[in-house]
Amino acid sequence: MNYLGESLFPGQLGHFLIILSFFASLVASIAYYKSTRLGLEKKVDDWKKLARFFFHH
């Protein structure tokens, strides 16, 4: 049911941002886990960079 003058955009934006933050936290967690399990220094740095990017954004 839609009401006159109703604005759904703020609710849709909030829903999108919650999904985006969940995805970013999931990717950051996986990347941090992978960086602790690898023995190669180059790959560890790559995974840490990816994890830090998703953690901060």
N, C-alpha and C positions, 0 to 999 in steps of 0.2 A: 504494500500500500504506500503510495507516494502522497505527500502533503504539498500544498502550494508553498513555494518559497523554501522547500527543503533542500539542503545542500548535502550530498552524500560524499563529496570529494574528501573532506577531512577524515572521514572514517575509512575510505578506501586507501588513502595515503598512509594512514596509521597501520592498516593491515599489511600493506606492501612493505613498510619499513620493519615491521616485526618479522615477517618472513625473511627479508633480506638480512637482518641481524642474526637470525637463527642459522641461516646458510653460512654466513661469514664465520660465526663461532664454530660451526661444525668443520668447515675447511681449515680454520686455524688449529683446532684440536688435532685433526688428522695430520696436518703438516708438522706440528710440534712433536707428535708421537713418532712420525717417520724420521725426524731429525735426530731423535734420541736413539733410534734403532739402527742407524746406518753407521758404518765404520769409515767411510770415505769422507775426508774433510771437505772436498769440493761439493759433494752432494748434500752434506749437512748444512753448509752455508746456503745453498739454494733453497732447501726446505725451510730453513729459519727465516730467510728473506720473505718467502711466500707466507709463512705463518704470521710474521710481524705485519706484513701488508694487510692481511685480512683481520688481524686483531685490532689494528688501529683504524681501519676503515669499516 
